[in-house]
């Protein structure tokens, strides 16, 4: 279970409620939760507000054993994206 899914459920929100609060399509939220879409920095900010948590709570802790390949599913910032 992704951190996003865990925090959403802890907040007592359905996927539909969370998507509505975040102003995003339900299909996008589903893809983010299942790792089929990369979670971008802007998504973290929007979803943390919708869920009522700190943005850092949606990003896994980094340590010496963190798999760098796993980070691509966590957050990416694309050049030229506002």
C-alpha beads as a LAMMPS data file, in Angstrom:
LAMMPS data file: protein, C-alpha beads

82 atoms
81 bonds

1 atom types
1 bond types

-500.0 500.0 xlo xhi
-500.0 500.0 ylo yhi
-500.0 500.0 zlo zhi

Masses

1 110.0

Atoms # bond

1 1 1 0.000 0.000 0.000
2 1 1 1.411 3.383 -0.993
3 1 1 1.927 6.158 1.535
4 1 1 -0.674 8.151 -0.369
5 1 1 -3.265 5.386 0.013
6 1 1 -2.383 4.907 3.678
7 1 1 -2.689 8.606 4.533
8 1 1 -5.935 8.943 2.563
9 1 1 -7.468 6.016 4.428
10 1 1 -6.199 7.325 7.788
11 1 1 -8.005 10.581 6.997
12 1 1 -11.191 8.589 6.412
13 1 1 -11.478 9.681 2.791
14 1 1 -12.682 7.595 -0.108
15 1 1 -10.811 7.932 -3.381
16 1 1 -13.749 9.916 -4.767
17 1 1 -13.749 12.354 -1.820
18 1 1 -9.993 12.809 -1.991
19 1 1 -10.034 13.406 -5.744
20 1 1 -12.817 15.970 -5.370
21 1 1 -10.979 17.814 -2.584
22 1 1 -7.791 17.819 -4.651
23 1 1 -9.586 18.917 -7.805
24 1 1 -8.246 15.996 -9.827
25 1 1 -9.763 13.174 -11.814
26 1 1 -10.459 9.986 -9.916
27 1 1 -8.556 8.064 -12.582
28 1 1 -5.428 10.169 -11.933
29 1 1 -5.638 9.572 -8.188
30 1 1 -6.031 5.849 -8.798
31 1 1 -2.976 5.775 -11.078
32 1 1 -0.953 7.720 -8.495
33 1 1 -1.971 5.393 -5.663
34 1 1 -1.137 2.283 -7.676
35 1 1 2.200 3.603 -8.925
36 1 1 1.139 3.746 -12.576
37 1 1 1.758 7.494 -12.626
38 1 1 4.660 9.323 -11.034
39 1 1 3.788 11.513 -8.078
40 1 1 5.111 14.997 -8.875
41 1 1 5.929 17.696 -6.349
42 1 1 2.804 19.667 -7.255
43 1 1 0.672 16.535 -6.721
44 1 1 2.211 16.068 -3.272
45 1 1 1.297 19.629 -2.300
46 1 1 -2.266 19.422 -3.617
47 1 1 -2.952 15.986 -2.143
48 1 1 -1.454 16.810 1.250
49 1 1 -3.882 19.738 1.531
50 1 1 -6.797 17.556 0.425
51 1 1 -5.897 14.847 2.948
52 1 1 -4.922 17.224 5.740
53 1 1 -1.351 16.096 6.273
54 1 1 2.121 17.506 5.806
55 1 1 3.611 17.051 2.309
56 1 1 6.546 15.196 3.859
57 1 1 4.145 12.517 5.096
58 1 1 3.511 11.467 1.493
59 1 1 7.215 10.985 0.725
60 1 1 9.050 7.939 2.077
61 1 1 12.031 8.493 4.350
62 1 1 15.398 8.229 2.701
63 1 1 18.208 6.264 4.217
64 1 1 21.352 4.471 3.066
65 1 1 19.317 1.437 1.998
66 1 1 16.805 3.346 -0.147
67 1 1 16.579 1.938 -3.661
68 1 1 17.228 4.866 -6.037
69 1 1 14.943 3.285 -8.659
70 1 1 12.047 3.358 -6.194
71 1 1 12.376 7.125 -5.880
72 1 1 11.157 7.687 -9.421
73 1 1 7.693 6.617 -8.247
74 1 1 7.776 9.074 -5.360
75 1 1 8.261 12.544 -6.793
76 1 1 9.661 14.059 -9.935
77 1 1 9.902 17.595 -11.134
78 1 1 9.863 18.236 -14.851
79 1 1 11.631 21.244 -16.301
80 1 1 9.236 23.704 -17.801
81 1 1 6.247 22.475 -15.760
82 1 1 4.693 25.276 -13.711

Bonds

1 1 1 2
2 1 2 3
3 1 3 4
4 1 4 5
5 1 5 6
6 1 6 7
7 1 7 8
8 1 8 9
9 1 9 10
10 1 10 11
11 1 11 12
12 1 12 13
13 1 13 14
14 1 14 15
15 1 15 16
16 1 16 17
17 1 17 18
18 1 18 19
19 1 19 20
20 1 20 21
21 1 21 22
22 1 22 23
23 1 23 24
24 1 24 25
25 1 25 26
26 1 26 27
27 1 27 28
28 1 28 29
29 1 29 30
30 1 30 31
31 1 31 32
32 1 32 33
33 1 33 34
34 1 34 35
35 1 35 36
36 1 36 37
37 1 37 38
38 1 38 39
39 1 39 40
40 1 40 41
41 1 41 42
42 1 42 43
43 1 43 44
44 1 44 45
45 1 45 46
46 1 46 47
47 1 47 48
48 1 48 49
49 1 49 50
50 1 50 51
51 1 51 52
52 1 52 53
53 1 53 54
54 1 54 55
55 1 55 56
56 1 56 57
57 1 57 58
58 1 58 59
59 1 59 60
60 1 60 61
61 1 61 62
62 1 62 63
63 1 63 64
64 1 64 65
65 1 65 66
66 1 66 67
67 1 67 68
68 1 68 69
69 1 69 70
70 1 70 71
71 1 71 72
72 1 72 73
73 1 73 74
74 1 74 75
75 1 75 76
76 1 76 77
77 1 77 78
78 1 78 79
79 1 79 80
80 1 80 81
81 1 81 82
